[in-house]
Amino acid sequence: MKLLSLIARSLSRRMLRTALSVFALFIAGFLFCVLIAVPASIDRIVGDASRGIRVIVSQGNSYMLPVWYRDEIKKLPHVLAATAERQMGRALSG
């Protein structure tokens, strides 16, 4: 009990110092929680996104392929979806 009364007396002596110390502890706890939670949530997002099988095919001259090839690729067996990609500075014909 003597130690608790000593701590209470020391804390009540300078209120600004006490408030700043509590604020610093709050900021430290907040930063710790954020630094633990952000990587965990990113790992979960990446894990959810990587469940499907994705195949990306790219060649040096792929920017010259017509867009209608996308529809032909969709007709292939076991292909669920296909999308066209527009590259910067290159226009797709079609």
C-alpha positions, -999 to 999 in steps of 0.1 A, spaced: 0 0 0 29 23 7 41 19 -29 6 27 -44 3 58 -23 38 69 -34 28 63 -71 -5 83 -67 13 112 -50 39 113 -78 13 112 -105 -8 139 -90 22 163 -85 26 173 -122 -6 168 -142 9 178 -175 36 152 -171 11 126 -162 -12 134 -191 17 133 -216 29 100 -202 -6 85 -205 -8 99 -241 26 84 -250 15 50 -236 -17 53 -257 2 61 -289 27 33 -283 -2 8 -277 -20 21 -308 11 17 -330 18 -17 -317 -18 -28 -325 -16 -14 -360 18 -29 -367 5 -63 -357 -29 -60 -374 -19 -47 -408 5 -75 -419 -20 -101 -406 -49 -86 -426 -27 -83 -457 -18 -120 -453 -55 -129 -451 -63 -108 -482 -35 -123 -502 -45 -158 -490 -81 -152 -501 -70 -138 -535 -46 -167 -542 -71 -195 -539 -80 -195 -576 -57 -206 -604 -46 -178 -627 -25 -180 -658 -11 -149 -674 3 -152 -709 24 -124 -722 47 -121 -752 68 -93 -765 43 -86 -793 12 -93 -774 1 -56 -777 -6 -62 -814 -31 -90 -808 -67 -81 -816 -92 -79 -788 -114 -106 -803 -88 -131 -794 -101 -128 -759 -134 -143 -770 -116 -172 -787 -96 -178 -755 -128 -179 -735 -141 -207 -757 -112 -230 -748 -120 -258 -724 -114 -252 -687 -111 -214 -692 -134 -196 -668 -127 -160 -677 -104 -139 -698 -98 -102 -700 -80 -79 -724 -52 -58 -711 -44 -24 -723 -8 -14 -721 4 21 -716 11 39 -749 -2 10 -770 -36 8 -786 -53 -25 -791 -68 -30 -826 -103 -44 -829 
